C-alpha cells in the first residue's frame, strides 16, 4: 500500500519556476519568485535574496569540469557558500540550486513532491553538461540522496561529493510520514515559542517535507542495494549526527562505494566496524579548546571564517534541544559549548555547531577524490 501511495499520488504544483533553458534564466526567475513570496527575516532584503537564490562560481580559466550542488531539507544554497568558492578555485564551474518549497516560508513545503526536486536536478545537470566536458554532483543530506539517484541513472557523472548523506534516517518511524502527512500537516505545529526560519534556512518543516525526504532516502537505499557505485565519491559524516544512522553510512561506504579513490571523512572516534582504514579518514570531534563537545549534521559544510555560521558568525543556533533556561541564556549571549541537536552535559549549555574546524583538511581529502589536475593553474 505504501508503494501505491508513493507512486500514484498526483504531482503538486512545484510552487517555483522550472523549465528554464539556461542557468542565468533559472537564477533570474527564482530570484523574482523569492522577491514575491519570501517571508523576509532581516532588514537587508537584497542580501537575504542572494543567500537563498541559486549561485554560480566560475574558475579563472575556461572550465573543463562542472558540478551541481544540492542542499538539504529546509536548507538553501547558502549551504555551499564555502565549498562552492573552494571548488571554483580548483577549476570547477560550480552551481547551486534551490529546491521547490524552499527559500520562502515553511508552509510552502506542504504540497511539494520529491519529483519537483528531481526535476530541478535533471534540468540543471543537463544545462551544465552542455557547457563542460565532465560533470560532477554534490549534495548535503537530502540533496545527497537526490544526486546519488541521478548518478545511478546517468553514467557520465564523473564523481560525487556527499555531505552528511541521509541514506538512512535515525528516525524509527520515518516510513510513516508519507501516510500521515495529509492528516497531520505538522509533526511540530508552528508556534511563537520557537523560530520558524532564519535568514538562510527553515527551522520547522511540514510533515510532507519529511515524507519527501523519506522517499528520497528509500530511493538511495534501493540504488545502493541494486549494485555498488564505482565512481570516485567523497563522503563526510559526523559520528554523533542526530539525523542519520551513521553506522549505516560507514558500512555502506565500505561495502558499496567501491572506487579506490573514494574517501570517507569521519568526525569522531572510529567504531570497531571500520575496517577500510586506508579510505576512511578520521578526526576527533571533541575539541575543548574551541568549546566543541561533538560535531553536527550541518556544520561540516562551513569554514570557521563563514560570515553567518563561522566562529565569529552572526547566526547562533540556540534552539538546540536544551532546557528552556539554557536556551534563553544562550539567546542572551551567555558562554556556550557547541554540539549537534539534543546533546546535554551537566554544567554546560550547547548551541549548534555550525562550522567545521577541519574545513581546510577536508578540502585536502576532497582533492584526493577529485584529483589535482586543475590545481596547478589556479
LOVOPA-821796 format. One record per residue (C-alpha): residue number from 0; residue in one letter; chain; x, y, z. Coordinates in steps of 0.1 Angstrom, whole numbers, always signed. Each point is the difference from the previous one (the first is absolute). Last residue first. Layout:
 tigu bake lumtor    xx    yy    zz
  NUM    A      A     X     Y     Z
...
END
This chain:
 tigu bake lumtor    xx    yy    zz
  377    X      A  +446  +282  -101
  376    X      A   +22   -16   -27
  375    X      A   +16   -27   +22
  374    X      A   -32   -10   +16
  373    X      A   -18   -13   -31
  372    X      A   +16   -35    -1
  371    X      A    -5    -5   +37
  370    X      A   -23   -29    +0
  369    X      A   -37    -2   +11
  368    X      A    +4   -24   +28
  367    X      A   +34   +10   +15
  366    X      A   -10   +36    -5
  365    X      A   -30    -6   +21
  364    X      A   +23   -12   +28
  363    X      A   +19   +33    -3
  362    X      A   -32   +19    +2
  361    X      A    -8   -18   +32
  360    X      A   +34   +11   +15
  359    X      A   -10   +36    -8
  358    X      A   -34    -4   +17
  357    X      A   +14   -17   +31
  356    X      A   -15   +24   +24
  355    X      A   -34    -6   -17
  354    X      A   -27   +26    +7
  353    X      A   -36    +2   +13
  352    X      A    +3   -18   +34
  351    X      A   -35    +4   +15
  350    X      A    -1   +17   +34
  349    X      A    +8   -20   +31
  348    X      A    -3   +11   +36
  347    X      A   +23   -17   +25
  346    X      A    -1    -9   +37
  345    X      A   -13   -35    -5
  344    X      A    +2   -12   -36
  343    X      A   -27    +1   -27
  342    X      A    +0    -9   -37
  341    X      A   -33    +6   -17
  340    X      A   +10   +14   -33
  339    X      A   +37    -2    -9
  338    X      A   +26   +16   +22
  337    X      A   +15   +33   +11
  336    X      A    +8   +15   +34
  335    X      A   -15   +32   +13
  334    X      A   +10   +33   +16
  333    X      A   -32   +20    +6
  332    X      A   -12   +24   -27
  331    X      A   -36    +5    +9
  330    X      A   -12   -26   -25
  329    X      A   +23   -25   +17
  328    X      A   -15    +8   +34
  327    X      A   -35    -4   -14
  326    X      A    +9   -34   -15
  325    X      A   +16   -11   +33
  324    X      A   -32   +10   +19
  323    X      A   -22   -18   -24
  322    X      A   +21   -32    +3
  321    X      A   +21   -10   -30
  320    X      A   -11   -16   -33
  319    X      A   +19   +24   -22
  318    X      A   -20   +32    -3
  317    X      A   +31   +22    +7
  316    X      A   +12    +0   -36
  315    X      A   +22   +30    -2
  314    X      A    +1   +20   -32
  313    X      A   +24   +30    -3
  312    X      A   +31   -21    -6
  311    X      A   +31    +4   +22
  310    X      A   +10   -37    +0
  309    X      A   -18    -4   -34
  308    X      A   -37    -3    -8
  307    X      A   -11   +34   -14
  306    X      A   +33   +15   -13
  305    X      A   +17   -33    -6
  304    X      A   +36    +2   +13
  303    X      A    -1   -33   +19
  302    X      A    -8   -15   -34
  301    X      A   -34   -17    -5
  300    X      A   -13   -33   -14
  299    X      A    +7   -23   +30
  298    X      A   -22   +21   +23
  297    X      A   -33   -13   -12
  296    X      A    -2   -34   +16
  295    X      A   +20   +10   +31
  294    X      A   +34    -6   +16
  293    X      A    +5    -8   +37
  292    X      A    +9   +17   +32
  291    X      A   +15   +31   -16
  290    X      A   +11   +27   +24
  289    X      A   +28   +10   -24
  288    X      A   +28   -11   +24
  287    X      A   -23   -28   +10
  286    X      A    +2   -16   -35
  285    X      A   -19   -33    +0
  284    X      A    -8   -11   -35
  283    X      A   +33   -18    -6
  282    X      A   +10    -5   -36
  281    X      A    -4   -32   -21
  280    X      A    +9    -9   -36
  279    X      A   -16   -31   -15
  278    X      A   +16   -11   -33
  277    X      A   +31   -17   +14
  276    X      A   -19    -8   +32
  275    X      A   -24   -24   -18
  274    X      A    -8   -20   +32
  273    X      A   -23   +24   +18
  272    X      A   -24   -23   +20
  271    X      A   +21    +5   +31
  270    X      A   -13   +36    +2
  269    X      A   +21   +29   -11
  268    X      A    +0   +28   +26
  267    X      A   -15   +32   -14
  266    X      A    -2   +19   -33
  265    X      A    +2   -25   -28
  264    X      A   +13   +12   -33
  263    X      A    -9   -28   -25
  262    X      A   +22    -3   -31
  261    X      A    -4   -14   -35
  260    X      A   +31    -5   -21
  259    X      A    -1   -38    +2
  258    X      A   -35    +1   -16
  257    X      A   -23   -25   +17
  256    X      A   -27   +21   +17
  255    X      A   -22   -29   +10
  254    X      A   +16   -20   +28
  253    X      A   +23   +25   +19
  252    X      A   -23   +30    -7
  251    X      A   -31   -19    +9
  250    X      A   +15   -11   +32
  249    X      A    +9   +35   +10
  248    X      A   -33   +15   -11
  247    X      A   -20   -27   +18
  246    X      A   +21    +7   +31
  245    X      A    -9   +37    -3
  244    X      A   -38    -7    +2
  243    X      A    -6   +37    -7
  242    X      A   -18   +30   +16
  241    X      A   +17    +2   +35
  240    X      A   +35    -1   -16
  239    X      A   +23   -13   +28
  238    X      A   +26   -15   -24
  237    X      A    +0   +31   -22
  236    X      A    +0   -10   -37
  235    X      A   +19   +11   -31
  234    X      A    -1   -20   -32
  233    X      A   +22    +3   -31
  232    X      A    -8   -22   -30
  231    X      A   +20   -12   -29
  230    X      A   -21   -21   -25
  229    X      A    -8   -37    +7
  228    X      A   -34    +0   +17
  227    X      A    -9   -35   +12
  226    X      A   -31   -17   -14
  225    X      A   -37    -3    +7
  224    X      A    +3    +5   +37
  223    X      A   +15   +35    -5
  222    X      A   -28   +11   -23
  221    X      A   -27   -13   +23
  220    X      A   +17   +18   +29
  219    X      A    +0   +33   -19
  218    X      A   -37    -4   -10
  217    X      A   -10    -6   +36
  216    X      A   +20   +31   +11
  215    X      A   -18   +21   -27
  214    X      A   -34   -13   +11
  213    X      A    +8    +7   +37
  212    X      A   +10   +36   -10
  211    X      A   -34    +3   -18
  210    X      A   -18   -11   +32
  209    X      A   +21   +23   +22
  208    X      A   -10   +30   -22
  207    X      A   -36   -13    +2
  206    X      A    +1    +2   +37
  205    X      A    +6   +37    -2
  204    X      A   +35   +14    +8
  203    X      A   +10   +23   +29
  202    X      A   +33   +18    +3
  201    X      A    +1    +9   -37
  200    X      A   +32   +13   -14
  199    X      A   +20   +30   -11
  198    X      A   -10   +31   +19
  197    X      A   -17   -21   +26
  196    X      A   -33   -19    +1
  195    X      A   -28   -10   +23
  194    X      A   +16   +11   +33
  193    X      A   -13   -15   +32
  192    X      A   -27    +9   +26
  191    X      A   -22   +20   -25
  190    X      A   -16   -31   -14
  189    X      A    +3   -23   -31
  188    X      A   -13   -35    +6
  187    X      A   +26   -27    +6
  186    X      A    -9   -30   -21
  185    X      A   -18   +24   -24
  184    X      A   -25    -9   -27
  183    X      A   -16   -28   +21
  182    X      A   -27   -16   -20
  181    X      A   +15    +5   -35
  180    X      A   +35    -6   +13
  179    X      A   -10   -33   +16
  178    X      A    +9   -27   -26
  177    X      A   +31   +17   -15
  176    X      A   +13    +5   +35
  175    X      A    -3   -36   +11
  174    X      A   +33   -11   -14
  173    X      A   +18   +24   +23
  172    X      A   -11   -21   +29
  171    X      A   +33    -9   +17
  170    X      A   +17   +34    -8
  169    X      A   +38    -5    -3
  168    X      A    -5    +5   -37
  167    X      A   +18   -22   -26
  166    X      A   +14   +14   -33
  165    X      A    +2   +35   +14
  164    X      A   +34    +9   -12
  163    X      A   +18   +22   +25
  162    X      A   +20   +17   -28
  161    X      A    +2   -20   -33
  160    X      A   +24   +11   -27
  159    X      A    -5   -22   -32
  158    X      A   +20   -11   -30
  157    X      A    +2    -1   -39
  156    X      A   -37    +1    -8
  155    X      A    -1   -15   -35
  154    X      A   -18   -31   +13
  153    X      A   -32   +18    +4
  152    X      A   -27   -20   +19
  151    X      A   +22    -9   +30
  150    X      A   +13   +36    +0
  149    X      A   -36   +14    +3
  148    X      A    -7   -23   +29
  147    X      A   +32   +12   +18
  146    X      A    -9   +36    -8
  145    X      A   -34    -2   +17
  144    X      A   +12   -19   +31
  143    X      A   +28   +25    +5
  142    X      A   -25   +28    -2
  141    X      A   -19   -16   +29
  140    X      A   +32    +4   +21
  139    X      A   +23   +23   -19
  138    X      A    +7    -6   -37
  137    X      A   +27    +1   -27
  136    X      A    +0    -9   -37
  135    X      A   +27    -3   -26
  134    X      A    +0    +7   -37
  133    X      A   +29    -2   -24
  132    X      A    +4   +17   -34
  131    X      A   -18   +32    +9
  130    X      A   -27   +22   -14
  129    X      A   -27   -25   -13
  128    X      A    +3   -21   +32
  127    X      A    -8   +31   +20
  126    X      A   -34    +5   -16
  125    X      A    -8   -38    +4
  124    X      A   +11    +1   +36
  123    X      A   -23   +31    +5
  122    X      A   -30   -17   -14
  121    X      A    +3   -34   +17
  120    X      A    +9   +15   +34
  119    X      A   -30   +24    -2
  118    X      A   -22   -29   -11
  117    X      A   +11   -22   +29
  116    X      A   -12   +26   +25
  115    X      A   -34    +2   -17
  114    X      A    -2   -38    +0
  113    X      A    +6    +0   +37
  112    X      A   -34   +18    +3
  111    X      A   -10   +33   +15
  110    X      A   -34    +5   +15
  109    X      A    +7   +11   +36
  108    X      A   +34   +14    -9
  107    X      A   -12   +35    -5
  106    X      A   -10    +0   +37
  105    X      A   +37    +3    +9
  104    X      A    +4   +35   -15
  103    X      A   +19   +13   -31
  102    X      A   +33   -17    -6
  101    X      A   -12   -35    -4
  100    X      A   -32   -16   -15
   99    X      A   +18    -8   -32
   98    X      A   +37    -8    +4
   97    X      A   +24   +29    -5
   96    X      A   +30    -9   -22
   95    X      A   +37    +5    +3
   94    X      A   +26    +4   -28
   93    X      A   +37    -4    -2
   92    X      A   +22    +2   -31
   91    X      A   +30   -19   +13
   90    X      A   +36    +9    -3
   89    X      A   +12    -6   +36
   88    X      A    -6   +36   +10
   87    X      A   -36    -6   -11
   86    X      A    -1   -29   +24
   85    X      A   +10   +22   +29
   84    X      A   -26   +26    -9
   83    X      A   -28   -26    +0
   82    X      A   +11   -17   +32
   81    X      A    -2   +33   +19
   80    X      A   -34   +12   -11
   79    X      A   -13   -36    -3
   78    X      A   -27    +0   +27
   77    X      A   -10   +35   -11
   76    X      A   -18   -18   -28
   75    X      A   -29    -5   +24
   74    X      A   -11   -23   +28
   73    X      A   -34   -15   +11
   72    X      A   +10   -35   -13
   71    X      A   +35    +0   -14
   70    X      A   +19   +20   -27
   69    X      A   +10   -11   -35
   68    X      A   +34    +8   -15
   67    X      A    +4    -3   -38
   66    X      A   +36    -4   -12
   65    X      A   +20    +9   -31
   64    X      A   +32   -11   -16
   63    X      A   +19   +14   -30
   62    X      A    -5   +36   +10
   61    X      A   +16   +28   -20
   60    X      A   +23   +19   +23
   59    X      A    -3   +18   +33
   58    X      A   -27   -24   +13
   57    X      A   -37   +10    +1
   56    X      A   -22    +0   +31
   55    X      A   -37    -1    -5
   54    X      A   -29    +4   +25
   53    X      A   -36   -10    +3
   52    X      A   -19   +23   +23
   51    X      A    -2    -1   +38
   50    X      A   +31   +21    +9
   49    X      A    -7   +23   -29
   48    X      A   -35    +8   +11
   47    X      A   +11    +5   +36
   46    X      A   +27   +25   -11
   45    X      A   -26   +19   -21
   44    X      A   -25    +0   +28
   43    X      A   +23   +16   +26
   42    X      A   -25    +6   +28
   41    X      A    -1   -36   +12
   40    X      A   -24   -30    +1
   39    X      A   -18    +4   -33
   38    X      A   -30   -22    -6
   37    X      A    +7    -7   -36
   36    X      A   -27    -1   -27
   35    X      A    +4   +28   -25
   34    X      A   +37    +7    +4
   33    X      A    +7   -37    +2
   32    X      A   -18    -6   -33
   31    X      A   +20   +28   -16
   30    X      A   +32   -15   +11
   29    X      A   -11   -34   -13
   28    X      A    -7   +14   -35
   27    X      A   +34   +17    -1
   26    X      A   +18   -31   +12
   25    X      A   -17   -22   -26
   24    X      A    +5   +25   -28
   23    X      A   +38    +1    +8
   22    X      A    +1   -38    +4
   21    X      A   -13    -4   -36
   20    X      A   -30   -15   -17
   19    X      A   -26    +6   +28
   18    X      A   -25   -27    +8
   17    X      A    -8    +8   +36
   16    X      A   -14   +29   +20
   15    X      A   -10    -7   +36
   14    X      A   -31   -12   +17
   13    X      A    +6   -35   -13
   12    X      A   -36    -6    -9
   11    X      A    -8   -33   +17
   10    X      A    +5   -33   -17
    9    X      A   -28   -25    +2
    8    X      A    +3   -28   +25
    7    X      A    +5   -32   -19
    6    X      A   +36   -11    +8
    5    X      A    +4    +7   +37
    4    X      A   -35   -11    +9
    3    X      A    +3   -32   -19
    2    X      A   +34    -7   +15
    1    X      A   -15    +5   +35
    0    X      A   -29   -24    -8
END
